[in-house]
Amino acid sequence: MDLRLRHGGLDGQPGLELVHQVGLEVAAQEHLPYGQSLPEVRADEYTNDGKILTPVVAKYPDQPDPEFYSTPGPNGPQGSSKLREGWRKRKRLWLVLISVGAVVVILAIVLGAVLGSRATRSSSTDSAPASQTASSDSSNNNNSNSNNTTSGSNTTTTAKPQSIRQGSSLSVTGWRKPDGNVETYLFYQDPQDGLRYSKCDTSHRTPGNDSSCWEAPVSFNSYAKAGTPLAASTILWSDQYQPQIALFYSGFKTRLLGVNFNEQFTPPVSESSVNSRQIFTILDGALAAYWPWTLYQDSAGSLFHVRNLLGGSFAPSDTTWDDNPTNVTALPASRLAVVPLSANFSRIAVKGGYAVFYQAPDARLAVNITDLYSPELAEDYPLSWPPTALPAITLPRLAPMAGFSVARAGDPLRRVDTYLLYLDAEKDINVVYTDASAGAERVEWKTARPAALRGADPDTDIACLTMATSFHNAAEAEVHLEEASDATRCYFQRGGVVVEVRLDKGDWTVVGSVPIP
């Protein structure tokens, strides 16, 4: 519009009149699809009508110098006599202060030298007992039970790693290789919001040093948002997926995204086909995964599962995913833990194949076996444990949790025992687990507070390893879920360091830390 001054308006009175200028109009902003974003603009450049506006620092007009600081002439400053006299007094005061300061510095140096020599003499007598204490803690970590296990990392002074952000989400997955060794992948986020993983191949482990198997961290490209949740699982099928590691995370606008790792493909790292689905999670929500299931929460608080639509012989689909509600409502942004409910992949991959732990809206710990009461559930479905008998536990709001399952020893129906770890208000990790020692028909839930799991960082996440299973591996054989073994491990942060703990014959012990620089 052109605002012009015209005479002879209404009733011949002069006034303002709006005149539309031809060719000038305002068009409404088009809405972008939800999964897209506008081009990013550097913080120091903003566009306006095609012009680049670069911020500048405004300069204030030059202020007149004080009289004392006027330009000195051949006889010194040309200020008033009062100012010159004030300057002399200030000069004498500064000289006195400098002299006193010099004396104080000299006395401090002498005193420091004396105290330092005494500290050096005393440290020579104290160092030997300290080393023995550390060695003793290490011995206890490897051999004692859950009642008296102590954590060496409670007293050691390991440097805080710089390649993992404090409070990063943690997720671990792994499989047993044909040679009998175990390969483990631990995923986390770095301080710059990039994603990384550390890999352990137990064939590289040296006796007495469990941490020696860990390789240098590997970073990879992603679209992860800051503080993204992470959920990893392992795919074993035929000779094409031996293995394929699938990682799910949250990207822009909390969109569910994934990335695959398969050394048999070129390139070995690729985006998951789940990225083609427009799936969005609740803000700051959690993810949990065990192949072929991935659990998330939507913005209304409902839990959903994403399932890969497997083909014949439960072959992975490269393109197709299903996304369905579980009819469970959880506390907004509740942490999640998913565990398989059978040692057979053929039962894990169908209805009733998994359980999800979560925090209910009333803050209590809850568990749900999806489709347990579905008419399509197999008639011979073997229930591993009763979900209704879970102990009544009220969790701190959004308490971290992780779970895993192991095959129940000697069970012909291949049922499982399950463990759930959570962080309490005292920053200790507690364990809720099933006990079938009284018989398969009288499975009980029990609780424990192992010493090895105490003193975690208040913002730590927890990750636990459930070994991979398969219906059809490279040898055209099934891979069943293992019983508890040396590979049964969990991870959490203590002092910023990722601590590795092991379940050993019912006891929890600290075996070391993941060497993240």
PyMOL commands that set and color helices and strands:
alter all, ss='L'
color gray80, all
select helices_A, chain A and resi 10-12+67-69+81-143+152-154+202-204+210-213+252-254+273-276+312-314+345-348+387-389+440-442+451-453
alter helices_A, ss='H'
color red, helices_A
select strands_A, chain A and resi 2-6+15-19+46-48+51-53+171-176+182-189+195-201+218-220+230-237+241-250+256-261+269-271+288-290+293-297+302-308+321-329+337-340+354-359+365-369+401-407+416-423+429-435+444-448+462-464+489-494+497-504+507-513
alter strands_A, ss='S'
color yellow, strands_A
deselect
rebuild
show_as cartoon
